[in-house]
Structures are given as C-alpha cells and as structure tokens.
Amino acid sequence: MKRTRLGIKVHAFLERRFPERRVFVKSDSDTRFIRLRSETQLVAAIGMTAVVTWSIVASAIVLMDSIGAGNFREQAKRDQVTYRARLNAISVERDDRATEALAAQQRFNAALTQISAMQSELLASETRRRELETGIEVIQTTLRKTMSERENARTALADLRASTADSAANQIAAVTLPAQMDFVADALAETAEERDQILADAQSALNERDELKLEMRLMEERNDQIFRQLEEAMAVSVEPLDKMFRQAGMPPERIIEQVRRGYDGQGGPLEPLAMSTSGEIADPDTLRANELLSKMSQLNLYRLAAERAPFDVPVNLNRVRQSSGFGYRRDPKTGGRRLHKGADFAGATGTDIFATADGVVTTAGWQSGYGRLVVIKHDFGIETRYAHNSNIRVKVGQRVSRGDHIADMGNTGRSTGTHLHYEVRVDGKPVNPMIYIKAARNVF
C-alpha cells in the first residue's frame, strides 16, 4: 500500500515537473507523432547533465595537467641550469686543486734536490774539516819542535855566557887569541839569527793557528745553518707523509718496517757519519748529522712505500667527472639499495686508465658484471680493480709501475654508460678509494 502511494506521488511529481510532450516527425508522405513520457524526459535530462559534467571535469583535468607539466618542465630546466653551474664550479675547483697539487709536487721535488745538494755540501765540509784537523796537528807538532829547539839554543847560550864570565883565563886567551874570539862571535851571531828565525816561525805558526780557528768557527756556523735547513726540510717532508699514511689507515711504523725488510739495497738508508777518527765520543754535530741521515732514510722508505700504495688517481681528472662514490646507493639496473664497492669516473670511450701504484697484474680479461677487468696486486695486502674497459693493454703476470697505461675506458659488463669502476681492496675487503686519493692530494 505504501509503495503504491509512493509511486503515485513520484508519478505526480514527474507529471508536474516533466509534463508529457508530443514530438512529431514529418516525412514527404506522412506525419507521425511520438509521445515522450516524463520518465523518458528525466532519463534524457540526467544523461545530458552527466555528459556536460564529464566534459567540464575532463577539460579541467587536462588544463591542470597542462599547467602542472609546464611547471615541471620549468623546474626541470632550472634544476638543469643549477646542476650545470654546479658541475662547472666543481670542474674549476678540481682544476685549481690539480694545479695546487702539481705546484706542491714541484716544491717537493725542489726540496729533495736541495736536500741532495746540501748533503753533498755537508760531506764536502766534513772532508775539509778533517783536512784542517790534520793540518792543525802538523802545525802543532812543528810548533812544539820549534819551541824545543829555541829552549835548547837559549840554554846553550846561557852556558856559554856563564863559562865566559867565570873564567878569567878564557878572557885573557880571547884577548891574546883574536881568531878564537872571532869564532865565538860568529857562533853567537848564528845562534841569535836562529833564535830570531825560530821566534818568527813561532809567531807565524800562531797567526796561522788563529786563522785556522777563525775558519773553523765560520765552518761550524755554516754547518749549523746547513743542519737547520736540512732539519726544516726533513720536518716539512716526513711529517706530511706520515700524516698521509695515517689518514689512509696504514700505520706508518708497520709499513716502514715492511719496506725495510723487503728492501733490495738500491738507494737505501744512509750509513751514520763519524766526524772524528780518534774513537772519541760523538760530538753534537755528529749526533745531528746521524739524526738527519736517519730521517733521510725514513723519507726514502716513505717514498718507496708511497709508490707501492694506491695514492695516485687512475684517470686524468681534467677529462672525466666522478659520477658515483663508495657506499650504499640505488642500483641503476634493478633500482634496489646495494653497496657500491668503488668509485665511478665517467668520460669518453677510450680515455686512458693508469695504474695507481706499483704491482703485478693478476687478472686481465672478461669477468661477469665487471666486463673487461684489470686487477693489480700491490704490497701491504692491497689490490686495485679497473672495470668496464673497452681495451686491456697488460697481461697476467706483468709487473707495472705507478702511472703506466693499463687500459682504455669503455662500457662493457653490467654498465649503463662509458665509465671506469675503480676499486681498492685491503686483505680482500673493499674500502673507499677516495681515502687514498684525498690523503695524497692533501699532502702533495
């Protein structure tokens, strides 16, 4: 009953809202009338409203997408400009750092050259010092001999005068015998001349001794200046190298001891100096010289160790850019989070790749994921890897030196573009290679 009443009310509302309309269709031979009920009119109105609403919403969505895409493009352009400006700034800074590193390397080489020259001068001054000591000993011996002869002459003259004064007979004989008196006078004159000559020789020896003392004092001052310059040069050279090894996580004491044990004897540690040959206790100059020689030996060992550790860069930084660093990152292939075990340097195909330290090639060929791979084994348990190469220029078992051209940059293996994947492993565990590169850059 309720449904019937509700239906009647709805029907009455539709009749009032949408009264029944007649639509006629006319043709050439006939005219027909079509009745549109209120329900049909309602459905048609709802359909048209829906179509109009959908058109408005679709137009609004398209307009908003167009506006948003325009904003995104503008933002992308701004980000691209900012990124390029940042890359240019980084490139300029990199060039400045490379220039500073080259200048520091030149200063370091100049310091080594100066140290070598000072060492030669020190050895020459030591030879001169020994010659002067020998000359002083000869002069002192001659002076003692001359003083002894002078004292003997004085004693003989005094005895002759005493015997002449005490013997009257001798005086009478001298008066009566002129020849004997002349002989005595000649002897006295010769004795006086010898005495004067001895006194002159003694005075000359004393003057020469004073000159030698002055020369020795000047030489000691010069040696002290040389020692100070050498000590300053050693402090400037050794301390930064020690800091470089410590920053790279390589204890200098263990590294130096290992290099010393495996040293082959060419250009090795210098032997201690002995400033005196008399077997006496070493003087301060000898101690300073031996301390400098010890530091020179340590500097030489540091140099050998630096050549055997990967403190160099594998590529010319002026021609590449670092595209990825060491650590966890988004995998460019799968999109997952994975550990990147090295550093990536992007550049042109065929860019030269260099060995970063002395070592022996253990791998030179294709390896899954790495593509064309070069692996070099170094001292101290260190291994370096150079992956994704387009061409390999070394063979397994070949010994290479730091700076040797070992491969060309490419895009082989699991790679998204031309670049070098550079790894450093210590005892088989990957470490950040930039630790070694930055440690060397801060020193040189």
C-alpha positions in Angstrom: 0.0 0.0 0.0 2.8 2.4 1.0 4.7 1.5 -2.2 1.7 2.3 -4.3 1.2 5.6 -2.7 4.9 6.5 -3.0 4.8 5.5 -6.7 1.7 7.6 -7.2 3.4 10.6 -5.6 6.5 10.2 -7.7 4.5 9.9 -10.8 2.5 13.0 -10.0 5.8 14.9 -9.3 7.2 13.8 -12.6 4.0 14.8 -14.4 4.2 18.3 -12.9 8.0 18.6 -13.5 8.1 16.9 -16.8 4.7 17.0 -18.5 4.1 14.7 -21.3 5.2 16.1 -24.5 4.5 15.2 -28.1 7.1 15.2 -30.8 6.1 14.9 -34.4 8.2 13.6 -37.2 7.2 14.7 -40.7 8.2 13.0 -43.9 7.3 13.6 -47.5 4.2 11.4 -47.4 3.2 11.2 -43.8 3.4 12.9 -40.3 3.8 10.8 -37.2 3.6 11.9 -33.5 5.8 10.5 -30.7 4.9 10.8 -27.1 7.7 11.4 -24.6 6.7 10.4 -21.1 8.0 12.1 -18.0 10.3 9.2 -17.2 11.9 9.3 -20.6 12.4 13.0 -20.3 14.1 12.6 -16.8 16.5 9.9 -18.2 17.4 12.2 -21.1 18.0 15.2 -18.8 20.1 13.1 -16.5 22.2 11.8 -19.4 22.8 15.3 -20.9 23.7 16.6 -17.4 26.2 13.7 -17.0 27.7 14.4 -20.4 28.1 18.1 -19.7 29.6 17.5 -16.2 32.0 14.9 -17.6 33.1 17.3 -20.3 33.7 20.1 -17.7 35.7 17.8 -15.4 37.8 16.3 -18.3 38.6 19.8 -19.6 39.6 20.9 -16.0 41.9 17.8 -15.6 43.5 18.4 -19.0 44.0 22.0 -18.2 45.5 21.2 -14.8 47.8 18.6 -16.3 49.0 21.1 -18.9 49.7 23.7 -16.2 51.5 21.2 -14.0 53.6 19.8 -16.8 54.6 23.3 -17.7 55.7 23.9 -14.1 57.6 20.7 -14.0 59.4 21.5 -17.2 60.3 24.9 -15.9 61.5 23.4 -12.7 63.5 20.7 -14.6 65.1 23.4 -16.7 66.0 25.4 -13.6 67.4 22.3 -11.9 69.4 21.5 -15.1 70.9 25.0 -15.2 71.8 24.8 -11.5 73.3 21.4 -11.9 75.4 22.6 -14.9 76.6 25.6 -12.9 77.5 23.3 -10.0 79.4 21.0 -12.4 81.3 23.9 -13.8 82.2 25.2 -10.3 83.3 21.7 -9.3 85.4 21.4 -12.5 87.0 24.8 -11.9 87.7 23.7 -8.3 89.1 20.4 -9.4 91.4 22.2 -11.9 92.6 24.5 -9.1 93.3 21.6 -6.8 95.2 19.8 -9.6 97.3 22.9 -10.2 98.0 23.2 -6.5 98.9 19.5 -6.3 101.3 19.9 -9.3 102.9 23.0 -7.7 103.2 21.2 -4.4 104.8 18.2 -6.2 107.3 20.6 -7.8 108.1 22.2 -4.5 108.6 18.7 -3.0 111.0 17.8 -5.9 112.8 21.0 -5.4 113.2 20.3 -1.7 114.6 16.9 -2.4 117.0 18.4 -4.9 118.1 21.0 -2.3 118.5 18.2 0.3 120.7 16.3 -2.1 122.8 19.4 -2.7 123.1 20.1 1.0 124.0 16.6 1.7 126.9 16.8 -0.8 128.0 20.1 0.7 127.9 18.6 4.1 130.1 15.7 3.1 132.5 18.2 1.4 132.6 20.3 4.5 133.3 17.2 6.6 136.3 16.3 4.3 137.6 19.9 4.6 137.2 19.7 8.4 139.2 16.5 8.5 141.9 18.1 6.4 142.0 21.1 8.7 142.3 18.9 11.7 145.3 17.1 10.1 146.9 20.5 9.2 146.4 21.8 12.8 148.0 18.6 14.2 151.0 19.0 11.8 151.4 22.7 12.7 151.2 22.0 16.5 153.9 19.3 16.1 156.1 21.7 14.2 155.5 24.4 16.8 156.4 22.1 19.7 159.6 21.1 17.8 160.5 24.8 17.2 159.9 25.8 20.8 162.0 22.9 22.0 164.9 23.9 19.7 164.6 27.5 20.9 164.8 26.5 24.5 167.9 24.4 23.7 169.5 27.3 22.0 168.8 29.6 25.0 170.3 27.0 27.4 173.4 26.7 25.3 173.8 30.5 25.1 173.4 30.9 28.8 176.0 28.2 29.4 178.4 29.9 27.0 178.0 33.2 28.8 178.5 31.7 32.2 181.6 29.9 31.2 183.0 33.1 29.6 182.2 35.3 32.7 183.6 32.8 35.3 186.9 32.1 33.5 189.4 35.0 33.5 191.8 32.8 31.7 189.4 32.5 28.8 189.1 36.3 28.7 192.9 36.6 28.6 193.0 33.9 25.9 190.3 35.8 24.0 192.5 38.9 24.1 195.6 37.1 23.2 193.9 34.9 20.6 191.7 37.0 18.2 190.9 34.0 16.0 189.2 32.2 18.8 187.3 35.4 19.8 186.0 35.7 16.2 184.8 32.1 16.2 182.9 32.7 19.4 181.3 35.9 18.0 180.3 34.2 14.8 178.7 31.3 16.8 176.8 33.8 19.0 175.6 35.7 15.9 174.4 32.5 14.2 172.7 31.5 17.4 170.9 34.9 17.6 169.8 34.6 14.0 168.5 31.1 14.6 166.7 32.4 17.7 165.1 35.2 15.7 164.1 32.8 12.9 162.6 30.4 15.4 160.6 33.3 17.1 159.4 34.4 13.6 158.3 30.9 12.7 156.6 30.5 16.0 154.7 33.8 15.6 153.7 32.8 12.0 152.5 29.4 13.3 150.5 31.2 16.0 149.0 33.5 13.4 148.1 30.6 11.1 146.6 28.8 14.1 144.4 31.8 14.8 143.3 31.9 11.1 142.5 28.2 11.2 140.5 28.7 14.3 138.5 31.5 12.6 138.0 29.4 9.6 136.8 26.5 11.7 134.4 28.7 13.6 133.0 30.0 10.3 132.7 26.5 9.0 130.9 25.4 12.2 128.4 28.3 11.8 127.9 27.3 8.1 127.4 23.6 9.2 124.9 24.7 11.8 123.0 26.7 9.1 123.1 23.6 6.8 121.9 21.4 9.7 119.0 23.8 10.4 117.9 23.9 6.8 118.1 20.1 6.5 116.1 19.7 9.7 113.4 22.0 8.5 113.3 20.3 5.1 113.0 16.9 6.9 110.2 18.2 9.1 108.4 19.6 6.0 108.8 16.3 4.1 108.5 13.5 6.6 105.6 14.7 8.8 103.1 15.2 5.9 103.9 11.7 4.5 103.4 10.2 8.0 100.0 12.0 8.1 99.1 10.7 4.6 99.7 7.1 5.6 97.7 7.5 8.9 94.8 9.1 7.1 94.7 6.2 4.7 94.5 3.8 7.6 98.1 2.4 7.1 100.2 2.5 10.3 103.5 4.1 9.2 105.5 2.1 11.7 104.3 -1.2 10.2 104.6 0.0 6.6 108.1 1.3 7.1 109.3 -1.9 8.8 107.8 -4.0 6.0 109.5 -1.9 3.3 112.8 -2.0 5.2 112.6 -5.8 5.4 112.0 -6.2 1.7 114.4 -3.5 0.6 116.8 -4.6 -2.2 119.7 -2.3 -1.4 119.4 0.3 -4.3 119.4 3.8 -2.9 118.7 2.6 0.6 119.2 4.0 4.1 122.4 6.0 4.5 125.1 4.9 6.9 125.9 7.0 10.0 128.6 9.6 9.8 131.7 9.8 12.1 133.0 13.3 12.4 136.2 12.2 14.2 138.6 9.3 13.6 140.1 9.3 17.0 137.5 7.0 18.5 136.1 9.6 20.9 132.5 10.1 22.0 130.4 11.6 19.2 130.1 15.4 19.4 126.8 17.2 18.9 127.4 17.8 15.2 127.9 14.1 14.6 124.7 13.3 16.5 122.8 15.9 14.5 124.2 14.5 11.2 123.3 11.0 12.1 119.7 12.1 13.1 119.4 13.8 9.7 120.6 10.7 7.9 118.1 8.7 9.9 115.3 11.0 8.7 116.6 10.9 5.1 116.5 7.1 5.3 112.9 7.3 6.7 112.0 9.7 3.9 113.4 7.3 1.3 111.4 4.4 2.8 108.3 6.6 2.8 108.9 7.3 -0.9 109.2 3.6 -1.7 106.0 2.8 0.3 104.1 5.6 -1.4 105.0 4.1 -4.8 103.6 0.7 -3.7 100.3 2.0 -2.3 97.5 3.4 -4.5 97.9 7.1 -3.7 97.5 8.2 -7.4 94.4 8.7 -9.5 93.5 6.1 -12.2 92.5 8.8 -14.8 93.2 12.3 -15.8 90.7 14.3 -13.7 90.7 17.1 -16.2 89.0 14.8 -18.7 86.5 12.9 -16.5 84.0 13.5 -13.7 83.2 11.4 -10.7 79.7 10.0 -11.3 79.3 7.8 -8.3 81.1 7.3 -4.9 81.7 4.5 -2.5 78.8 3.3 -0.3 75.2 2.3 -0.4 73.2 3.7 -3.3 70.2 3.0 -5.6 71.2 0.3 -8.1 71.0 1.7 -11.7 69.8 -1.6 -13.1 67.3 -3.0 -10.5 66.5 0.1 -8.5 67.2 -1.6 -5.2 69.6 -0.4 -2.5 73.1 -2.0 -2.9 76.7 -1.4 -1.7 78.8 0.3 -4.4 82.3 -1.1 -3.7 84.3 1.5 -5.6 84.2 4.9 -7.3 83.0 5.6 -10.8 84.6 8.1 -13.2 82.6 8.9 -16.4 84.4 10.0 -19.5 84.7 9.4 -23.3 85.3 6.0 -24.7 89.0 5.2 -25.0 90.1 7.5 -22.1 93.4 6.4 -20.8 93.4 4.4 -17.5 96.6 4.3 -15.4 97.9 2.1 -12.6 97.7 3.9 -9.2 100.7 2.1 -7.7 103.5 -0.4 -8.5 102.3 -4.0 -8.6 101.7 -7.3 -10.5 98.7 -7.9 -12.8 96.7 -10.9 -11.6 93.6 -10.5 -13.9 93.4 -9.1 -17.4 90.2 -10.3 -19.2 86.4 -10.7 -19.1 84.7 -11.2 -15.7 80.9 -11.3 -15.2 79.5 -8.0 -14.2 82.9 -6.2 -14.4 83.2 -6.7 -18.2 86.8 -6.3 -19.3 88.6 -6.2 -15.9 92.2 -5.5 -14.8 93.3 -6.5 -11.3 96.7 -5.4 -9.9 98.1 -6.9 -6.7 100.2 -4.4 -4.6 102.2 -4.7 -1.4 100.7 -4.4 2.1 97.7 -6.7 1.1 96.3 -4.1 -1.2 94.5 -4.9 -4.5 93.1 -2.4 -7.1 90.4 -3.2 -9.8 89.7 -1.4 -13.0 86.4 -2.5 -14.6 84.2 -1.9 -17.7 87.2 -1.3 -20.0 86.9 -1.2 -23.8 90.5 -2.4 -24.3 93.1 -4.0 -22.0 96.8 -3.2 -22.5 98.5 -5.5 -20.0 98.8 -9.3 -19.4 98.6 -11.5 -16.4 101.9 -11.7 -14.5 103.2 -8.4 -15.9 104.8 -6.0 -13.4 103.6 -2.4 -13.8 104.6 0.9 -12.2 102.5 3.8 -11.0 101.3 5.8 -13.9 101.6 3.0 -16.5 98.8 3.0 -19.2 97.0 -0.3 -18.5 93.5 0.0 -20.2 91.1 2.2 -22.1 87.7 3.3 -20.7 84.6 1.6 -22.0 81.1 0.3 -21.3 81.4 -3.4 -21.0 79.8 -5.7 -18.5 77.0 -4.6 -16.2 77.1 -0.8 -17.0 74.8 1.9 -18.0 77.3 4.1 -19.8 81.0 4.7 -20.5 82.9 4.9 -17.3 85.6 3.4 -15.1 84.7 1.5 -12.0 87.7 1.7 -9.7 88.1 -0.4 -6.5 90.6 -0.7 -3.7 90.6 -3.8 -1.6 92.7 -4.4 1.6 93.0 -8.0 2.6 90.1 -8.8 0.3 87.7 -6.2 1.8 86.6 -3.2 -0.3 87.5 0.3 1.1 86.7 3.8 -0.2 89.4 4.5 -2.8 89.0 8.3 -2.3 90.6 7.9 1.1 93.9 7.2 -0.6 93.4 9.8 -3.3 92.4 12.6 -0.9 95.1 11.7 1.6 97.7 12.1 -1.2 96.1 15.3 -2.5 96.1 16.9 0.9 99.8 16.2 1.2 101.1 17.0 -2.3 
